[in-house]
Amino acid sequence: RRPTNCRPAADMLSRLVSHPLLAAPWRAVPLPLLAVRTASAAAASKPSMFCYQCEQTTGAKGCTTVGVCGKTPDVAALQDLLMYRLKGVAGWAAHAQDVGVSTATTTAAANLFRAGIFATLTNVNFDAQRFAAYVRDANAVLDELRREVTAKGGAPLAVPEASDTPWFDGTVPHPFAWEMAAADEMSLERLIALGTQVGIESRRAALGNETLLGLHELVTYGVKGAAAYAHHAAVGGQDAPAATLKLMRETAFLCTSAAADVGAVLASALAVGEANITIMGALEKAHTDAFGHPSPTRVSTTPREGKCILVSGHDLTDLHTLLERTAGTGIQVWGWPAGRERAPCTRGRTREAPCVRVQAGHVRTTSTRAMQRARSAITLVLTPPPRATPS
C-alpha cells in the first residue's frame, strides 16, 4: 500500500537511525530483530498469529489477527509447523549424506525442502490442506531417512540437551527427535494446534534473548528466499544440489547448541548468502538457456478493457506456460518471457496507466491502484512492489 503522506527518504532514514532501539550497541541490529522488539507490545496480548516475513506487514511490526496478504491464523500455524518439520528433514538429510547415504530418499528430502519452504513465502499458497499434506510428506521422508541411516550402520542424529537449545520450549519434541503420531498427522485441527506451539511467539517466550532470536530469523528468511530460488532453478532444469545441501545444513544448524552463539549465527547467515550466489547462477542459467538474455525493451502502457492476470516473481517457466495457455483467450497477462508481450489491463479507464518492466527476471508495475482494481480479475499471483521506476 502506498502511504498517503510520503516523507522524504532522507527524513525517514534520519528518524530510523535516531530510534532509541538503534542506540549503541544496537546500531548493527538486523531488521528481523527490530521487528521482534517493536512487536513486543502486540505480542503481549497473545495474538492469534504472528507473521512478519514481508515488508508490508501490519504497522511494519507483524500481522497478529490476519495477514495483510490474506493469510489466516490457521494457515500461519500450519506454515510454522511445516518449517519446524523441515528443520528435522534438513538435519536428517545432512546427517544421511555424512554417513554415506545418497539415495532417492535424500533427493526427495532436498526436493521437499525446497518446495515446502517456497510454499511458506508470502502469497504463494494459502491452502491449509496442502500444508497438512506437506507436513505428512515431511514425516514420511523423516521416517525413511532414519531407516536408511540405520541400515547404513550410522549412528542416530545427535539431539542436543534441552538446556543447550532454550529456544525450543519442550512443548513438542526437538525437530531432530520428533516422530509425529499418526493420529496427530491425520487431523487438520491437531496439526493447526501443534503449529501454534512452534512459531516465533513460542520461541520468543522460551528464549528471552531477542538479539539471538532476531539473528535466527535472519538466517531463516535467508534460507527461505534462497530455497525458493533453488526451487525455481530446479523447475527450469538447473538443479543446485550442493547449494541446496548447504541451505539444509544451515537450517539444521539452528537446531543445535552452536546456534546459541551470536557470532556463529552471523557466520551462518553469511554462509546462506554464499549458497544463494550459486543458486542465483543456476536460476539465471535456467532462464537464459530457455529465453535468452534479457535486454531493455519498449512495452505498451495503454490500459486495456477486460480480464487480466497479474504476475510478479522469478518463475519465468511458469509464466511462459501461462502465456501459452492464455494465448487467444483475450485474457491479458502482465509479463514478458521469450519476447512475448502481454500489455497491462484494467477494467475501467484510469489516468494512472500501469507500466510493466522485466529486469533480471522481475516483473514489476508502477501502479498500485491498477493492481487493486484488478482484484476483480481472474487471479492475482504475488503482489508487485508498490513503486518502481518505469523502463
C-alpha positions as CSV (number, residue, x, y, z in Angstrom):
1,R,0.0,0.0,0.0
2,R,1.3,3.4,-0.8
3,P,1.4,5.8,2.2
4,T,-0.9,8.8,1.9
5,N,1.7,11.2,3.4
6,C,5.1,10.1,2.0
7,R,8.1,11.7,3.8
8,P,11.4,12.3,2.0
9,A,13.6,9.3,2.2
10,A,16.3,11.2,4.0
11,D,14.0,12.2,6.8
12,M,12.7,8.7,7.2
13,L,16.3,7.4,7.4
14,S,17.2,10.0,9.9
15,R,14.3,9.0,12.1
16,L,15.2,5.4,11.8
17,V,18.8,5.9,12.8
18,S,17.9,8.1,15.7
19,H,15.4,5.5,17.0
20,P,16.2,4.6,20.6
21,L,16.2,0.9,19.7
22,L,19.2,1.6,17.5
23,A,21.2,3.4,20.1
24,A,24.6,1.8,20.8
25,P,25.2,-1.1,20.9
26,W,22.1,-1.7,18.8
27,R,23.2,0.0,15.5
28,A,24.1,-3.2,13.9
29,V,20.8,-5.0,14.8
30,P,19.3,-6.9,11.8
31,L,15.9,-5.8,10.7
32,P,14.2,-9.0,11.9
33,L,15.3,-8.2,15.4
34,L,14.0,-4.7,15.1
35,A,10.6,-6.1,14.2
36,V,10.7,-8.5,17.1
37,R,11.5,-5.8,19.6
38,T,8.9,-3.3,18.3
39,A,6.3,-6.0,18.1
40,S,6.6,-6.9,21.8
41,A,3.6,-4.9,22.9
42,A,1.3,-6.5,20.3
43,A,2.7,-10.0,21.3
44,A,1.9,-9.5,24.9
45,S,-1.8,-9.8,24.2
46,K,-1.4,-13.3,22.9
47,P,-2.2,-12.7,19.2
48,S,-4.0,-15.4,17.2
49,M,-1.0,-15.4,14.8
50,F,2.3,-13.6,14.3
51,C,3.9,-13.2,10.9
52,Y,6.4,-10.5,9.8
53,Q,8.2,-12.1,6.9
54,C,7.1,-9.5,4.3
55,E,7.8,-5.7,4.2
56,Q,4.0,-5.0,4.0
57,T,3.2,-6.5,7.4
58,T,0.8,-4.6,9.6
59,G,2.3,-1.4,11.1
60,A,5.7,-2.7,9.9
61,K,5.7,-4.8,13.1
62,G,3.7,-8.0,12.4
63,C,0.3,-9.4,11.4
64,T,-1.4,-10.7,14.5
65,T,-5.0,-11.3,13.5
66,V,-4.9,-12.0,9.8
67,G,-2.2,-11.4,7.3
68,V,-2.2,-8.3,5.1
69,C,-1.7,-10.8,2.3
70,G,-4.9,-12.6,3.4
71,K,-3.2,-15.5,5.2
72,T,-5.4,-16.8,8.0
73,P,-4.2,-17.8,11.5
74,D,-4.7,-21.5,10.7
75,V,-2.5,-21.3,7.6
76,A,0.1,-19.3,9.5
77,A,0.2,-22.0,12.2
78,L,0.5,-24.8,9.5
79,Q,3.4,-22.9,7.9
80,D,5.2,-22.6,11.2
81,L,4.6,-26.4,11.8
82,L,5.9,-27.2,8.3
83,M,9.1,-25.1,8.9
84,Y,9.6,-26.9,12.2
85,R,9.3,-30.3,10.4
86,L,11.6,-29.2,7.6
87,K,14.3,-28.4,10.2
88,G,14.1,-32.1,11.1
89,V,14.2,-33.1,7.4
90,A,17.2,-30.8,6.9
91,G,19.1,-32.3,9.9
92,W,18.5,-35.9,9.0
93,A,19.2,-35.4,5.3
94,A,22.5,-33.7,6.0
95,H,23.3,-36.5,8.5
96,A,22.4,-39.1,6.0
97,Q,24.9,-37.6,3.5
98,D,27.6,-37.6,6.2
99,V,27.2,-41.3,6.8
100,G,27.2,-42.1,3.1
101,V,23.5,-42.4,2.3
102,S,22.8,-40.9,-1.1
103,T,19.5,-42.4,-2.4
104,A,16.2,-41.4,-3.9
105,T,15.2,-40.5,-0.3
106,T,17.9,-37.9,0.1
107,T,16.9,-36.5,-3.3
108,A,13.2,-36.5,-2.2
109,A,14.3,-34.7,1.0
110,A,16.0,-31.9,-1.0
111,N,13.0,-31.5,-3.3
112,L,10.6,-31.4,-0.4
113,F,12.8,-28.9,1.5
114,R,12.9,-26.5,-1.5
115,A,9.2,-26.9,-2.4
116,G,7.9,-26.8,1.2
117,I,9.8,-23.7,2.1
118,F,8.8,-22.0,-1.1
119,A,5.2,-22.7,-0.2
120,T,5.5,-20.7,3.0
121,L,6.5,-17.5,1.3
122,T,4.1,-14.6,1.1
123,N,1.2,-15.1,-1.3
124,V,2.5,-18.5,-2.6
125,N,0.0,-20.8,-1.0
126,F,-3.0,-20.3,1.4
127,D,-4.4,-23.9,1.2
128,A,-4.5,-25.4,4.6
129,Q,-4.9,-28.9,3.3
130,R,-1.9,-28.5,1.1
131,F,0.3,-27.6,4.1
132,A,-1.1,-30.6,6.0
133,A,0.0,-32.8,3.1
134,Y,3.5,-31.2,3.2
135,V,3.7,-32.0,6.9
136,R,2.7,-35.6,6.2
137,D,5.3,-35.8,3.4
138,A,7.9,-34.5,5.8
139,N,7.0,-37.1,8.3
140,A,7.3,-39.9,5.7
141,V,10.7,-38.6,4.5
142,L,12.0,-38.4,8.1
143,D,11.0,-42.0,8.8
144,E,12.7,-43.2,5.7
145,L,15.9,-41.2,6.3
146,R,16.1,-42.7,9.8
147,R,15.7,-46.2,8.4
148,E,18.3,-45.7,5.8
149,V,20.9,-44.2,8.2
150,T,20.4,-47.2,10.5
151,A,20.7,-49.6,7.6
152,K,23.9,-48.0,6.6
153,G,25.2,-48.6,10.1
154,G,25.2,-44.9,11.0
155,A,24.5,-43.6,14.5
156,P,21.3,-41.7,15.0
157,L,21.4,-37.9,14.6
158,A,22.5,-36.4,17.9
159,V,19.8,-34.4,19.7
160,P,21.2,-31.6,21.9
161,E,20.2,-31.2,25.5
162,A,17.2,-29.0,26.1
163,S,19.2,-26.6,28.2
164,D,21.6,-26.0,25.2
165,T,18.8,-25.0,22.8
166,P,16.5,-23.0,25.0
167,W,14.5,-21.6,22.1
168,F,12.8,-25.0,21.9
169,D,10.5,-25.0,25.0
170,G,9.9,-28.7,25.1
171,T,6.1,-28.5,24.4
172,V,6.8,-30.7,21.4
173,P,10.0,-32.8,20.8
174,H,13.1,-31.3,19.3
175,P,12.9,-31.2,15.4
176,F,15.6,-34.0,15.2
177,A,13.8,-36.3,17.6
178,W,10.1,-35.7,16.8
179,E,8.3,-38.8,15.4
180,M,4.8,-37.5,15.0
181,A,2.0,-39.8,15.9
182,A,-0.3,-40.9,13.1
183,A,-3.3,-39.6,14.9
184,D,-1.7,-36.2,15.0
185,E,-0.8,-36.0,11.4
186,M,-4.2,-37.2,10.1
187,S,-6.1,-34.4,11.9
188,L,-6.0,-30.9,10.4
189,E,-7.2,-29.4,13.6
190,R,-4.4,-31.2,15.6
191,L,-1.8,-30.0,13.1
192,I,-3.0,-26.4,13.5
193,A,-2.9,-26.7,17.3
194,L,0.7,-28.1,17.1
195,G,1.7,-25.2,14.7
196,T,0.7,-22.6,17.3
197,Q,3.2,-24.2,19.7
198,V,6.3,-23.9,17.4
199,G,6.0,-20.4,16.0
200,I,8.1,-17.3,16.7
201,E,6.0,-16.4,19.7
202,S,6.8,-19.6,21.4
203,R,10.5,-19.2,20.7
204,R,10.4,-15.6,22.0
205,A,8.8,-16.7,25.3
206,A,11.2,-19.6,25.7
207,L,14.4,-17.9,24.8
208,G,14.1,-14.4,26.3
209,N,17.0,-13.2,24.1
210,E,15.7,-11.2,21.3
211,T,19.1,-10.4,19.8
212,L,19.7,-14.1,19.2
213,L,16.1,-14.7,18.2
214,G,16.4,-12.0,15.6
215,L,19.5,-13.5,14.2
216,H,17.9,-16.9,14.0
217,E,15.1,-15.3,11.9
218,L,17.7,-13.6,9.7
219,V,19.1,-17.0,8.8
220,T,15.6,-18.5,8.4
221,Y,14.4,-15.8,6.0
222,G,17.7,-16.0,4.1
223,V,17.1,-19.7,3.7
224,K,13.5,-19.2,2.6
225,G,14.5,-16.8,-0.2
226,A,17.4,-19.0,-1.4
227,A,15.3,-22.2,-1.2
228,A,12.6,-20.5,-3.3
229,Y,15.2,-19.6,-6.0
230,A,16.6,-23.1,-5.9
231,H,13.1,-24.5,-6.4
232,H,12.6,-22.2,-9.5
233,A,16.0,-23.2,-10.9
234,A,15.2,-26.9,-10.4
235,V,11.9,-26.5,-12.2
236,G,13.8,-24.8,-15.0
237,G,16.2,-27.8,-15.3
238,Q,19.1,-26.4,-13.3
239,D,19.4,-28.2,-10.0
240,A,22.0,-27.0,-7.5
241,P,22.3,-29.9,-5.1
242,A,25.4,-28.8,-3.3
243,A,23.9,-25.4,-2.6
244,T,20.6,-26.9,-1.5
245,L,22.5,-29.2,0.9
246,K,24.3,-26.1,2.2
247,L,20.9,-24.5,2.9
248,M,19.8,-27.6,4.7
249,R,22.9,-27.7,6.9
250,E,22.4,-24.0,7.9
251,T,18.7,-24.8,8.7
252,A,19.8,-27.8,10.8
253,F,22.4,-25.6,12.5
254,L,19.6,-23.5,14.0
255,C,18.6,-26.6,15.9
256,T,22.0,-27.2,17.6
257,S,23.7,-25.8,20.6
258,A,26.1,-23.9,18.4
259,A,23.3,-21.6,17.4
260,A,23.4,-20.1,20.9
261,D,26.5,-18.2,19.9
262,V,25.8,-14.8,18.1
263,G,29.0,-14.9,16.1
264,A,28.2,-18.4,14.9
265,V,24.7,-17.4,13.8
266,L,26.1,-14.4,11.9
267,A,28.6,-16.7,10.1
268,S,25.6,-19.0,9.2
269,A,23.8,-16.0,7.7
270,L,26.9,-15.3,5.5
271,A,27.0,-18.9,4.5
272,V,23.4,-18.8,3.4
273,G,24.3,-15.7,1.3
274,E,27.2,-17.6,-0.3
275,A,25.0,-20.5,-1.2
276,N,22.5,-18.1,-2.7
277,I,25.1,-16.8,-5.1
278,T,25.5,-20.3,-6.5
279,I,21.7,-20.7,-6.6
280,M,21.1,-17.4,-8.4
281,G,23.7,-18.5,-11.0
282,A,21.7,-21.7,-11.6
283,L,18.5,-19.7,-11.9
284,E,20.0,-17.3,-14.4
285,K,21.2,-20.2,-16.5
286,A,17.8,-21.8,-16.4
287,H,16.2,-18.6,-17.6
288,T,18.8,-17.6,-20.2
289,D,19.0,-21.1,-21.7
290,A,15.2,-21.1,-22.2
291,F,14.5,-17.5,-23.0
292,G,17.8,-15.8,-23.9
293,H,19.5,-12.9,-22.2
294,P,17.2,-10.0,-21.1
295,S,17.6,-6.6,-22.8
296,P,15.8,-3.3,-22.5
297,T,12.5,-3.5,-24.4
298,R,9.8,-0.9,-25.1
299,V,6.4,-2.1,-24.0
300,S,2.8,-0.7,-24.2
301,T,1.5,1.1,-21.2
302,T,-2.0,1.7,-22.6
303,P,-4.8,0.3,-20.3
304,R,-7.0,-2.4,-21.9
305,E,-10.5,-3.4,-21.0
306,G,-11.1,-7.0,-19.9
307,K,-9.9,-9.7,-17.5
308,C,-6.2,-10.0,-16.6
309,I,-3.7,-11.9,-14.6
310,L,-1.1,-10.0,-12.6
311,V,2.2,-11.8,-12.2
312,S,5.4,-10.9,-10.2
313,G,8.2,-13.2,-9.4
314,H,11.1,-15.2,-10.8
315,D,9.5,-18.4,-12.2
316,L,9.6,-17.5,-15.8
317,T,9.0,-21.1,-16.7
318,D,5.5,-21.0,-15.2
319,L,4.9,-17.5,-16.7
320,H,5.8,-18.8,-20.1
321,T,3.4,-21.7,-19.7
322,L,0.7,-19.3,-18.5
323,L,1.2,-17.1,-21.7
324,E,0.9,-20.2,-23.9
325,R,-2.3,-21.3,-22.1
326,T,-4.0,-17.9,-22.4
327,A,-3.0,-17.2,-26.0
328,G,-6.1,-16.3,-28.0
329,T,-8.4,-16.2,-25.0
330,G,-8.5,-12.4,-24.6
331,I,-7.1,-12.7,-21.1
332,Q,-4.2,-10.2,-20.6
333,V,-1.1,-11.3,-18.6
334,W,1.4,-8.9,-17.3
335,G,4.7,-10.4,-18.2
336,W,7.5,-10.7,-20.9
337,P,9.2,-14.0,-21.2
338,A,10.6,-15.3,-24.5
339,G,9.9,-12.0,-26.3
340,R,6.1,-12.3,-26.0
341,E,4.2,-9.2,-24.8
342,R,1.0,-9.0,-22.8
343,A,0.2,-5.4,-22.0
344,P,-1.4,-4.3,-18.7
345,C,-5.1,-4.1,-18.5
346,T,-7.8,-2.6,-16.2
347,R,-11.5,-3.0,-16.0
348,G,-12.1,0.8,-16.2
349,R,-10.4,3.8,-17.7
350,T,-7.8,5.4,-15.5
351,R,-5.4,8.3,-15.7
352,E,-2.7,6.3,-14.0
353,A,-1.8,3.8,-16.6
354,P,0.2,0.8,-15.2
355,C,3.7,0.2,-16.6
356,V,5.4,-3.2,-16.7
357,R,9.0,-3.9,-16.7
358,V,11.2,-7.0,-16.5
359,Q,14.7,-6.8,-15.1
360,A,16.7,-10.0,-14.4
361,G,13.5,-12.0,-14.1
362,H,11.5,-9.5,-12.1
363,V,8.1,-8.4,-13.4
364,R,7.1,-5.1,-11.7
365,T,4.5,-2.4,-12.0
366,T,4.3,1.3,-11.1
367,S,0.6,1.2,-10.4
368,T,-0.8,0.1,-7.1
369,R,-4.3,1.4,-7.9
370,A,-4.4,-0.6,-11.1
371,M,-3.5,-3.7,-9.0
372,Q,-6.3,-3.0,-6.6
373,R,-8.8,-2.6,-9.4
374,A,-7.7,-6.0,-10.8
375,R,-8.9,-7.8,-7.7
376,S,-11.9,-8.5,-9.8
377,A,-9.7,-10.2,-12.4
378,I,-9.3,-13.9,-12.6
379,T,-6.2,-14.3,-10.4
380,L,-3.7,-12.3,-8.5
381,V,-0.3,-14.1,-8.4
382,L,2.1,-12.4,-6.0
383,T,1.8,-8.7,-5.3
384,P,4.1,-6.4,-7.3
385,P,6.1,-3.9,-5.3
386,P,4.1,-0.7,-4.8
387,R,6.6,1.6,-6.6
388,A,9.1,1.0,-9.4
389,T,10.9,3.2,-11.9
390,P,9.4,2.6,-15.4
391,S,11.7,1.5,-18.1
